[in-house]
């Protein structure tokens, strides 16, 4: 019954998320189903195992999410996020061109702007909210149908910005737990980033061209605002990018703890954006960020709680042991294990946190280096973590006022197809050229 319980619990988690049940509630109900079907003691499983893991995750991740949410609000309130995207948009659209070129540049603008914010330490889920009004303005200008909007935003926020070398996002940071640096596998990771951007841009542009040929166009929703609706007194591009540079320098070059690095960046951003914000608006941004930081970390902690209940079953360990003993190349084993666990839990951070420490000893015995395991593992973590059961995907589609069947196909292209291609490239480069940094 253990295997039936695991499948049933995962199915319940997916179905409840599809029906817009909050991921924390869906995770708890799914854990309850697993416990009942597997005959586990309910009090021990739900109050003990589930919430023990819930609390552990909150303790480890909340400082990152708290300071990241503050930074996001400083970028939003000051107009710095709009300034970055507006500058990229102006550069991208310079010179006009054919409609297909305009579509490609529109997608690239939003993908790059989203990635810049995430590489600057803003949590991916929070970056969705910050970048959405910018994407509305870009898509309106480019004439791209609105149903593609989350494909572009998630293409920057849920893919290489989580798994790329030096990223301060939790997916990459959690991978360091096996004893690696944040920028290990640098060359292969950069190759993976370029491939992901190329694949998502090319496929989304092709889909968009076909859609507009059928008569589709951009139609804003009643709540949509664009770039022109942001603050008028915005920081210029260089000051807007300065906090991003500070974070990457402090985290990657000085080796400061990621939560403390983001806190330093929050303080720096408060000073840099003070001419636009003033004392009251600075405090409003920090307070708003603190208030919004609980939901994202709670969602990840809830899914981790569900995963902990599943892991308590002997059948789970039997399955993992069976996979690890399977006759397949070590790199395939790594990709299969990490991507499957991320698919089951609906989150790349959760999957990396569960999978890498468990399988790294086995994979090192099979000849893989720790940097190889880290970089390929975190790229693999972004392959299947964004299926329709993902709380982040549900939030993204809902934010754009789209139905899942409208908004998900472009998201699939960016977060499944492109990330699979990127993972394959990273694995190939690190296999063929192991001496590269």
DOLUMMAR-982281 format. One record per atom (N, C-alpha, C): z, y, x. Coordinates in pm, whole numbers, plus 32768, in hexadecimal, padded with zeros to 4 digits. Atoms other than C-alpha are relative to their C-alpha. Layout:
! DOLUMMAR-982281
ZYX
...
! end
This chain:
! DOLUMMAR-982281
80007F868052
800080008000
8000807F8055
7FFC7F887FAC
802880E98128
7F798043800C
80867FC77FF4
7EB181168153
7FD5803F7F7B
801F7FC78085
7E89814C7FDA
804980857FEF
7FB07F85800C
7F9F82507FEA
7FC28072804F
803E7F987FAC
7EF4830C8107
7F8280377FBE
807D7FD48040
7DA283158056
801F804E7F80
7FDE7FBC807E
7E4283767F08
803D8089801C
7FC37F7F7FDF
7F1284887FAA
7F998065802D
806A7FA67FD3
7DE5851A8059
7FA9802C7F8C
80517FDE8076
7D1C850C7F14
804780667FA9
7FB27FA08051
7E3285C07E57
8000808A8042
80017F817FB8
7E4286CC7F65
7F7B80487FEE
80857FC4800F
7CC987067F52
7FEA80327F72
801B7FDC808C
7CB887087DD6
805280797FD5
7FAB7F8E8027
7DDF87F47DA8
7FCF80818041
80357F897FBE
7D5088E57EAA
7F8080307FBD
807C7FDA8044
7BFE88DC7DF9
801C80457F7B
7FDB7FC0807E
7CB1893F7CB8
805D80778016
7FB97F847FDE
7D508A6A7D6A
80987FF77FF8
7F70800D7FF0
7EAF89DB7D82
8023802B808E
7FDD7FCF7F7A
7F5E8A877EA6
80157F8A805D
800080707FA3
7F4489B07FDC
808D7FCE801D
7F78802F7FEA
80C189A58009
802C7FA47F8E
7FDF80558074
80EC891A7EA8
7FAF7F7F8006
805680757FF9
7FC388307ED3
80317F9F806C
7FCF80557F95
805287AD801B
807E7FB57FD7
7F848041802C
81A587667F81
7FE37F947F99
802380648065
810C86B37E54
7FBC7F888042
8043806D7FB9
802C85E87F3C
80647FAA804D
7F97804B7FBA
815C8588800D
80527FAD7F9E
7FB8804A8068
820F85217ECD
7FB17F837FD8
805580728025
80E9843F7E6C
80047F95806D
7FF9805F7F91
80E8839E7FC6
80867FB88000
7F7A803B7FFC
826083647FB7
80147F9B7F91
7FF0805B8072
825682C57E5D
7FAE7F818013
805780747FF3
812D81E27EA0
80297FA68075
7FD9804F7F8B
81B181757FF4
808F7FCB7FF6
7F77802E8012
8310813A7F6E
8064803D8060
7FA37FBD7FA5
83B582358057
8074803D7FB2
7F917FBA8043
850D82C68002
7FDB80927FE9
80337F7B8022
84B684087F4C
804F806F8045
7FAF7F957FC6
85DB84DA7FC5
7FE7800B8097
80147FFD7F6F
85AA84768130
7F7480338023
808B7FDA7FE0
843084A48125
7FE380927FE1
80267F7B802E
841585E78061
805D806E8034
7FA37F9A7FD1
854F86A280C5
80147FF38097
7FED80157F72
857586058219
7F808010804F
807780027FAC
842585AF82B3
7FA680787FE6
805C7F948022
835086AF81F7
803580868031
7FCE7F7B7FDF
843187DD8225
8033800A808F
7FE17FFA7F70
84A4877D8382
7F85802E804E
807B7FD77FBD
8339879583F5
7FDA808E7FD6
801D7F7A8032
830788CA8319
804C80688053
7FAF7FA27FB5
8426897983C9
7FDA80088093
802980027F73
83B3890E8523
7F8380548015
807D7FB57FF4
825989A084E9
801880957FED
7FE27F728017
82E18AE6845D
8042803B807C
7FBB7FCF7F89
83C68B08858A
7FA080178075
805A7FF67F8D
82AC8ACE8683
7F9180667FEC
80767FAD8019
81968B9685DA
801F808A7FC4
7FE97F85804A
82408CAA8514
7FFC807E8057
800B7F857FB0
82698DA38636
7F6F802C8015
808D7FE07FEF
80F18D8E8676
7FC6803E7F81
80367FD0807F
809E8DBE8506
803D80877FD9
7FBD7F828022
819E8ED584D7
7FC28074804A
80367F927FB1
81228FAD85F5
7F69800D7FED
80907FFC801B
7FB68F4D85B1
7FE180487F7F
80157FBC807F
7FD48FC38449
801A8096800D
7FE67F727FE7
806D910C84BE
7F8880418045
80747FCC7FB9
7F4A913C85AE
7F8980107FA3
806F7FF9805F
7E5290F18499
800C807B7FA5
7FEC7F8C8058
7EEA91FA83B7
7FED8084804B
80197F877FB1
7EE792FB84CF
7F6B8019800D
80917FF47FF8
7D7392B584F9
7FC4802B7F7B
80367FE08084
7D3892CC8382
8024808E7FD7
7FD27F7E802E
7E0B93FF8336
7FC380738051
80347F957FAA
7D8694C68460
7F69800F7FF5
809280008005
7C1A946D841B
7FC17FCC8080
803580337F81
7BF993D18577
7FA57F897FEA
80558073801F
7B6B928F84E2
7F77802E7FCE
807D7FC98034
7A6693588425
7FB080418071
80447FBF7F90
7A18941D8562
7FB77F9C8057
803F80687FAF
79D192DF8627
7F847FCB7FBA
80718039804B
78F3924A8518
7F9280677FEA
80657F988014
7848939584D3
7FAE8019807C
80487FED7F82
77F093C08642
7FA17F8C801C
805580767FEE
776C925C8656
7F8A80067FA1
80687FF78067
76AA92938514
7F9580668029
805F7F987FD7
760B93D48595
7FA77FD08072
804D80347F8F
75A4932C86DA
7FA07F937FD5
80528072802A
751F91F6862C
7F87802D7FAD
806A7FD9805C
745092AB8525
7FA4806D8036
80527F977FC7
73B893AA8611
7F6F7FCF800E
808D80217FEF
723C93A78601
7FBF7FB87F8E
803C80408076
720B92FF84B0
7FD07F74801F
803780857FEB
712D91CA84B0
7FE47FBA7F7D
8022804F8076
70C390B983C1
807D7FDA7FB2
7F8A802B804D
71A4904182A6
804B7F8D8043
7FBD80727FC0
71E98EFB8361
8053802D8077
7FB37FCA7F90
72558FBE8496
807C80487FCC
7F8E7FB9803B
7333909583B8
806C7F9D7FD2
7F9F8064802A
73D88F5E8326
804A7FC78079
7FC280397F88
74138ECA847F
80648061803F
7FA57F9D7FC7
74AD900D84FE
807A80167FA8
7F8F7FF4805C
7585902783C6
80657F908016
7FA680707FE7
76138ECC8400
8045800E8087
7FC67FF07F7B
76458F0E8574
806C806C8002
7F9F7F928005
76FA9055852A
80867FD07FCB
7F83802D803F
77FA8FB28446
80427F938054
7FC8806B7FAD
78258E7C8522
8046803B8079
7FC67FC77F86
78638F4D865A
807A80567FE1
7F8D7FAC8025
7947904785AA
80797FAA7FDD
7F92805A8022
7A1A8F2A851B
803C7FC3807E
7FD180417F87
7A2D8E7F866D
804C8061805A
7FBA7F9C7FAE
7A928FC18720
808F80127FCF
7F797FF08037
7BBA8FEE8635
80567F86801F
7FB280797FE8
7C258E82865C
801F7FED8094
7FE580077F70
7BFF8E8787D6
8064806C8028
7F9E7F987FE6
7CD38FC187C4
808A7FDF7FCD
7F7B802D8026
7DF58EF88739
802180057F6D
7FE87FFC8090
7DD18F3385C4
7FE87F757FC9
800B80868039
7E0F8DEE850B
7F817FF47FAD
808280128042
7CCC8D5B847E
800880177F6A
7FF37FED8090
7D4B8D538318
801280947FDE
7FEC7F718017
7DBD8EBE8332
7F80804D801D
807C7FBC7FDD
7C758F2283D6
7F9A7FFC7F8F
805A80068074
7BBA8EAF829E
800F807D7FAA
7FE47F8D8056
7C618FC281D7
7FD580818044
80207F857FB6
7C3090C782E8
7F698015800A
808F7FF37FE5
7ABE907D831C
7FAD80037F80
8051800F807A
7A53904581B2
7FBA80817FD4
80467F85802A
7A1091B18150
7F94802D8062
80657FE07F9C
795291DF8296
7F837FAC7FE7
8070805A801A
787B90AF8248
7FB480297F83
80427FD1807B
7833913880EC
7F9D80708021
80597F927FDB
77A592768184
7F887FD18051
806D80347FAD
76D691B68286
7F9B7FB37FAA
805A80508054
764A90C28185
7FB180567F9F
80467FA5805A
75F691DC8097
7F8E8044804A
80667FBC7FB0
7539928E81AD
7F8F7FA28028
806480617FD3
74859150821B
7FB77FBD7F8C
803F80418073
743290DB80B9
80187F6A7FF9
7FE0808F8001
74DB8F8880E8
804F7FDF7F82
7FB480258078
75508EDC7FA5
80937FE68020
7F7080037FE5
76C88EE87F83
80367F738015
7FC880887FF5
76F58D6E7F69
80027FCE8092
7FFF80267F73
76B38D5C80E3
80718042804E
7FA57FA97FB5
77CD8E4B813C
806D7FB48049
7F96804A7FBD
78DE8D4F8187
7FCA7FA08069
803C804E7F94
77EC8C7C8252
8000804E8081
80017FAB7F89
77D18DA38341
808E801F8030
7F777FDE7FD7
79418E09833E
80467F87803D
7FC2807A7FCA
79BD8CA3836C
7FBB7FD48081
804680217F85
78B18C798476
803B8044807A
7FBD7FBD7F92
796D8D73854A
80937FE18009
7F6E800D8004
7AD18D2A84DB
80337F71800C
7FCE80898006
7AE88BAE84B4
7FBC7FA28063
804E80577FA8
7A0C8B2D85CE
802780198092
7FEA7FF17F71
79EE8B8F873D
807280608022
7F917FA67FE3
7AF38CA38721
80857FB48000
7F8880557FFC
7BF48B8C86E7
80007FA48079
8009806A7F9B
7B758A9987ED
7FCC80308088
803D7FD07F85
7AD78B7588F9
806480158071
7FA77FE87F8D
7B668BA08A59
804480877FF8
7FB47F848000
7C788CA48A69
802980327F79
7FDE7FD08086
7C9D8CC188F1
80987FFF7FEB
7F717FFD801C
7DFB8D2E8886
80237FC07F79
7FE8803D8082
7DD28C75873A
80517F7E800E
7FA780757FF4
7ECA8B5986EC
7FB97F7F8025
8046807C7FE1
7DC28A468703
7FF47FED8097
800C80087F6F
7D7E8A928872
80887FFF8044
7F7C7FF77FC2
7EE78AE888C0
804A7F7B7FF6
7FBD80818014
7F6D89A1882C
7FC77F97805F
803D805E7FA2
7E7488E48907
803D8006808B
7FC37FF07F7C
7F2A896A8A39
807D7FAA8010
7F8680527FFA
8052888989E2
7FF17F868059
801380767FAB
7FB4876E8AAB
800180248094
7FF47FD77F75
7FD3883C8BE9
7F858044803A
807B7FBD7FD4
7E96890F8BFD
800F80967FEE
80037F6F8013
7E3D8A808C07
7FAC80227F85
804A7FD78077
7DAA8B458AE7
7F6A800B801A
808D7FEB7FE0
7C618B758BA0
7FC27F89804A
803980767FBF
7C298A148C27
7F7A7FDD7FBE
808580208034
7AC789918BFE
7FB1807C7FDC
80377F7C8023
7A4C8AF88C0C
7F687FFC7FED
80937FFE8008
78D98ABF8C52
7FCF7FAE7F89
802880548071
78B589A18B5A
802480447F7B
7FD77FBC807B
79768A678A55
7FA380747FDD
805D7F91801A
78938B968A7E
7F797FCC7FD0
807D803D802E
77628AB38A58
800E7FD67F6D
7FE88027808B
77FB8A298918
800080777FA1
7FFE7F868051
78378B8A8895
7F7180307FE3
808A7FD18011
76CC8BEE88CE
7FB17FA57FA2
8046805E8058
764C8AB48824
802D80117F6F
7FCF7FEE8089
772B8AE886F5
7FC6807F7FC1
80387F838034
76B98C5186CD
7F6C7FEF7FE0
809080128014
754B8BEC86F3
7FE47FAA7F86
8018805B8071
75618ACD85F8
802080447F7C
7FDC7FC48081
761B8B8B84EA
7FA480767FDD
80597F8E801A
753E8CC28510
7F777FD07FD3
808680318021
73F88BFC8506
7FFC7FBF7F76
800280498080
74548B1C83E1
801E805E7F8B
7FE07FA2806C
74F48C308310
7F8C805F7FE5
80747FA88012
73C98D14834E
7F917FB87FB4
806680508047
72DB8BFF82DD
80247FEF7F6C
7FD38010808B
73AB8BBE81A4
7FF480837FB3
80067F7D8041
73BC8D338159
7F7180277FE1
808D7FDF8017
72438D61817F
7FCA7FB57F87
802C804F8074
72078C498086
803C80377F7F
7FBC7FCC8078
73068CDC7F94
7FC380857FD3
80397F7F8026
72758E3C7F9E
7F6F7FF07FCF
808880198031
71178DAD7F6F
80027FD47F6E
7FF18027808E
71988D217E24
803080757FAB
7FD67F8B804C
720A8E7E7DC1
80928024800C
7F727FE07FEF
73788E787E2C
800D807D8055
7FE37F887FB2
740A8FBA7EB4
809680178001
7F717FE47FFB
755C90547F00
802B80477F81
7FC67FC18077
762290A07DC4
809680058016
7F707FF77FE6
778191267E0A
80527FDE7F85
7FA3801B806D
78A790B67D39
804D807D7FDB
7FB97F88802F
798791A57C77
806C80328060
7F947FD97FA5
7A9191A37D87
7FCF8019808F
80357FF67F78
79A891BC7EB3
7FF88091802E
80127F7F7FBD
79BA92E37FA1
7FBE7FE68085
804A80127F83
78EA931A80DA
80358057806F
7FD77FB47F89
78FC93C2822B
801880927FDE
7FF47F71801E
78CD951A8194
808080227FB6
7F867FE6804B
7A0C94EF80C9
807E7FFC8057
7F8D80067FA7
7AEE94C581F8
8031808A8026
7FCA7F7D7FD6
7BC295D88296
7F978051804C
80637FAA7FBF
7AF49701830B
80288024808E
7FCD7FDD7F7B
7BD197598434
801F7F7F804C
7FF080827FC0
7B96961984F8
8002800F8098
800A80007F6D
7BCC95C98668
7F6F7FE7802A
8083801F7FC8
7A9195C6873B
7FFF7F6E8030
800E808D7FDE
7A0B947887B2
805A7FD68074
7FB280277F89
7AB59475890A
80967FF87FE1
7F72800E8026
7C1594C58887
80187F8C7FA0
7FF0806E805F
7BDD93C9876D
80037F798046
8006807E7FB7
7B8D92B78869
80717FF18066
7F9D80037F95
7CA49312895B
80727F9C7FE6
7F9880658017
7DB7924288B0
7FCE7F718016
803980857FE9
7CCC911388BB
80007FE28097
800480127F6E
7C9E91448A33
808C7FEB8037
7F75800D7FD1
7E15916F8A66
80347F747FE4
7FCE80848023
7E62902C89AE
7FC47F94805A
804180667FAE
7D618F5E8A6A
803180078091
7FD07FF07F77
7DDA8FEE8BB6
808E7FCA800F
7F7480287FF6
7F4D8FB78B74
80107F6A7FED
7FF2808E801F
7F208E5A8AE1
7FBD7FA88069
804C80597FA9
7E158DC88BC4
801480198095
7FF57FE27F72
7E3E8E7C8D10
8091800A8030
7F737FF77FD9
7FB48EC58D14
80507F857FD7
7FBD807B802A
800E8D7E8C63
807C80167FAC
7F8D7FE38055
81058E218B72
7FF87FA97F82
7FF8804D807C
81758D528A46
7FAE80427F92
805E7FC8805F
807C8D7C8928
8044805A7F99
7FBE7FAC8064
81758E028828
802A8086803D
7FD77F847FBE
81FE8EFF8921
7F8680538026
807C7FB87FE1
80998F588988
7FD0804F7F86
802B7FBB807A
80438FAD881F
806080717FDF
7F9E7F958018
8187907487FC
7FE28079805A
80247F927FA6
81279141892F
7F8480487FCC
807B7FC48036
7FD091788890
801C80527F84
7FD87FB28077
807091EA8749
80388087802A
7FC67F827FD0
813892EE8808
7F94805B8039
806C7FB17FC7
8002935B88C7
7FA6803A7F92
80557FD1806E
7F3393718787
8044806E7FB0
7FB67F978048
8045943F86DF
7FF280878046
80107F847FB3
8026953E87F8
7F6F802F7FFC
808E7FDC7FFA
7EA995358810
7FCF80377F7B
80317FD78085
7E7495588697
805A80687FBE
7FA47F9F803C
7F9196518662
7FBB807F7FD2
80447F878032
7EA3977E864B
7FC07FEC7F77
803C801B8083
7DFA96D88520
806B7FDF7F97
7F9F80338061
7F3396458481
8075805F7FE9
7F847FB5800E
805B972884C7
80767FA17FF1
7F8780538002
81C296AE84B0
80097FAC7F81
7FED8049807F
81C89651833D
7F9B7F8F7FEF
806880678012
807B95968335
80107F908067
7FE680697F9E
80D794DD8476
806A7FA07FCC
7F9780558037
8217945F83D4
7FD07FB57F84
803780458075
815D94108292
7FAD7F87802B
8054806E7FCF
8066933A8358
80567F8E8035
7FA880677FC8
817A92828412
804B7FB77F92
7FB9803F806F
823E924482D2
7FA37FA87FAD
80608050804D
810891CC8219
7FDB7F81804B
801E80767FB0
80B690E18338
80707F9A7FFA
7F8E805B8007
8214904F8337
80047FB97F79
7FFC803A8087
8201901981BD
7F927F987FEB
8071805B8016
80B08F6681D5
7FFE7F8A8060
800680667F96
810A8E8282F8
80347F787FD5
7FC1807E8027
81C98D778239
7F9D7F9D7FC3
805A805B8049
80AF8CEB8162
7FAA7FAA805D
805380567FAA
7FC38C78827B
80507F96804C
7FB180627FB5
80D38BD2834B
803D7F997FA1
7FCB805E8063
81668B37820E
7F997F997FD8
806B805E8023
80168A9D81BA
7FEF7F97806D
800E80607F91
7FF68A018314
807A7FA48006
7F8780517FFB
8160898B830A
80027F997F8F
8004805E8070
812B88EC81B3
7FA67F89801E
805C806C7FDF
800088238228
803C7FA9806F
7FBC804D7F98
80C687BE835E
806D7FA77FC4
7F9B80518043
81DD87458278
7FC37F847FC0
80498072803A
80E5866A81BC
7FD97F9E806E
802980567F91
806185E78308
80777FB28038
7F8980457FCC
81C585938378
80267F8A7FA9
7FE3806F805B
81FC84BD8242
7F9D7F8E8016
806780657FE5
80B284098281
801D7FBA8085
7FE5803B7F7C
811183D683EF
80797FA48000
7F8A80568006
825883348388
7FDF7F737FD0
80288084802F
8196820E82F6
7FD37FAA8076
802F80587F94
816280E183DB
7F687FEF7FFF
8092800F8009
7FFB80CB835C
7FB7806F804A
803F7F907FB7
7FB0821F83F2
7FF87FDF8094
800080217F72
801881AE854C
7FA47F8A801D
805C80717FF0
7F588068851B
7F7080328006
80877FC88000
7E22813484CC
7FE180458083
80147FB87F82
7E4D821485FC
7FF17F9D8074
800980657F96
7E8980E586DB
7F797FB97FFB
80828043800F
7D528040864D
7F8E80568034
80677FA47FCE
7C7F81758696
800480088098
7FF27FF27F6F
7D0A819787F6
7FD47F82804B
8029807D7FC0
7CBE8029883E
7F6E7FDD7FE5
808B801C8020
7B5F803F87B3
7FA9800D807C
805A7FFD7F8D
7A43800188A4
7F9A806F7FED
80597F8C8005
79A8815A88BB
801D80588077
7FE77FA67F8E
797D825C89CE
8078805B7FE5
7F867FB0800E
7AB583298A11
7FE680867FBC
801C7F7E803B
7A0C847189B1
7FE77FF27F69
80148018808F
799F83DF8861
80867FE77FBC
7F7A801B8034
7AFF8360882C
804D80827FEA
7FBD7F7E800B
7B8784BE886D
7FCD804E7F88
803B7FB1806D
7A968566877B
80207FC37F78
7FE680448080
7AC784618668
809280127FD7
7F717FF58021
7C458466867A
8025808D7FD3
7FD87F77801F
7C6C85E0867E
7FBF80317F7F
80467FCE8076
7B62862D8579
80317FBB7F81
7FD080478076
7BE3851F848B
808880367FD3
7F7B7FCE8025
7D4B85998498
7FF7808E7FCB
80137F788033
7CD787018469
7FC47FFD7F74
8038800F8086
7C078692833D
806D7FDA7F9C
7F988030805A
7D3285E082A8
8065806D7FDF
7F9A7F998014
7E1D870782D6
7FC680867FD6
803E7F84802A
7D21881A828F
801C8077805A
7FE37F917FA6
7D7B88E783C3
7FEE7FD78091
801780217F74
7D0F88F1852F
808180058051
7F827FF77FB6
7E64896285AF
80557F857FE7
7FB280758024
7F12884A84F3
7FCC7F848046
803B80767FC5
7E1E8745856F
80157FF88095
7FEC7FFD7F6F
7E3387B186DB
80927FE38022
7F7280127FE7
7FAD87BE86C9
802B7F6E7FF0
7FDE808C8018
7FBC865A8643
7FB67FA48062
805680617FBC
7E9A85B786FB
800A80038098
800E7FFC7F6E
7E8986358862
80777FC3804C
7F91803D7FB5
7FEB85E088D7
80057F687FF0
7FFB80908019
7FC78486883A
7F967FB4804D
806F804B7FC5
7E76842888CD
7FE480258092
801C7FD57F76
7E7584E78A18
80257F978068
7FE080667F9A
7F3083D58ADC
7F9A7F8E8004
8063806C8005
7E3882CE8A66
7F7C802E803D
80817FCE7FD1
7D0B83A88AB2
8000801B8097
7FF97FEB7F6E
7D8384028C10
7FF47F7A804A
800F80857FC4
7D9F828C8C5A
7F6F7FD27FFC
808D8023800B
7C36826E8BE6
7FA780598057
804C7FB37FA0
7BCE83728CE7
7FE580907FDD
80177F758025
7BCA84BE8C2B
806B805A803E
7FA07F9F7FCA
7C6B85EE8CCD
8043804C7F8E
7FBA7FB38067
7D6686C38C11
7FAD80797FD1
80567F948030
7C7A87F48C0E
7F907FCE7FA3
8068803B8055
7B6A87138B7B
803B7FE47F75
7FC080228080
7C5986948A6D
801E807E7FB0
7FDE7F828044
7CCB87F68A1C
7F8480427FC5
80707FAF8031
7B7A88A48A04
7FAC7FB47F99
804E804D8062
7AB6878E8958
80547FE87F83
7FA9801A8073
7BE28745887A
800A80767FA1
7FF37F8D805A
7C0A88A787F7
7F7B80237FBE
80817FED8042
7A9488C587B9
7FEE7F997F91
800980688067
7A9F877886FD
805A801F7F89
7FA37FDE806C
7BC488008634
7FC2805B7F98
80407FA3805E
7ADF89038594
7F897FC37FB8
8074803F803D
79DA88048522
80137FE27F6C
7FEB80318089
7A74877A83E1
807C803C7FBE
7F867FC58038
7BA6885583A7
7FE4805D7F8C
80247F9D8067
7AE6893582B4
7FB07FC27F8F
8037803D8079
7A7F883F81A6
804180427F87
7FCB7FB68074
7AC588AF803F
80957FF27FE6
7F6F800B8012
7C2F88358057
804D80638056
7FBD7FA27FA7
7C7B8940815D
803180797FB3
7FC97F8C8043
7D628A4D80DE
7FBC8081802B
80437F887FCF
7CB28B4D81B9
7F7880137FBF
80837FF78042
7B5E8AFA8122
800F802A7F6F
7FE77FDB808C
7BE88B107FC2
802380947FF6
7FDD7F738000
7C818C628015
7F868057801B
80767FB17FDC
7B3B8CDB80B1
7FA1800E7F8B
805E7FFC8071
7A5F8C7D7F8A
803A80527F8D
7FC17FB2806A
7B5B8D107E96
80028095801E
7FFE7F737FD9
7B728E557F5B
7F7C80457FDE
80857FC7801C
79FB8E887F27
7FD87FF37F6D
801D8014808F
7A138E357DB1
7F877FA57FEB
806E8060800C
79268D0F7DDF
80367F7B7FCF
7FE0808A8022
79278BB47D4A
7FE87FAA807B
800B80557F8A
794E8A9A7E47
7F717FD08015
808980347FF0
77F18A127DFF
7F9F806C802F
80547F927FCF
775E8B6D7E4B
802080228092
7FD77FCC7F7E
78278BD27F7A
800F7F98806D
7FE280617F99
78668A878028
7F8A7FD58058
806C802E7FA8
77098A1D80A1
7FED80548080
80087FB47F82
76EF8B448199
807A7FEC805A
7F88801C7FB1
78578B028204
7FF17F7B8049
801780837FC3
77F889988247
7FA5800D807A
805C7FED7F8F
76D98A088327
804B80358079
7FBB7FBE7F91
77BC8AE683F9
80727FAD8038
7F82803D7FD4
78FA8A188405
7FF97F698011
800F80917FEB
787888B18402
7F847FE38055
807C801C7FB6
770C88A68474
80028042808A
80037FB87F80
772589B38582
806E7FD0805F
7F92802C7FAA
7878893D8602
7FE97F738036
802380857FCE
77FA87D7861C
7F9F800B8075
805F7FE97F91
76D7885086F2
804880388079
7FB57FC67F91
77C5892187C6
80567F9A8047
7FAB80687FC5
78B187FD87FB
7FAE7FA18057
8057805B7FB4
7793871B886C
7FD680408085
802A7FBA7F86
771D88228966
807480098064
7F8C7FF67FA6
787C885889F4
801A7F798042
7FE880857FC9
78AA86DF8A1E
7F957FDB8067
806C80207FA3
775586B98AC5
800E804D8084
7FF47FAE7F87
778A87DB8BB8
80757FD08056
7F8C802B7FB1
78E587638C1E
7FEF7F738037
801B80867FCE
786785FF8C45
7F9D80028075
80697FFB7F9A
773286558D11
802680548079
7FDC7FA47F92
77D1876A8DE1
8099800D8007
7F6E7FFE8002
794187108E0C
804080648061
7FC77FA47F9D
796E87FD8F34
800080917FD1
80057F768032
792589358E66
808A802C7FD2
7F7C7FD1802E
7A548A118E1D
800A7FFC7F68
! end
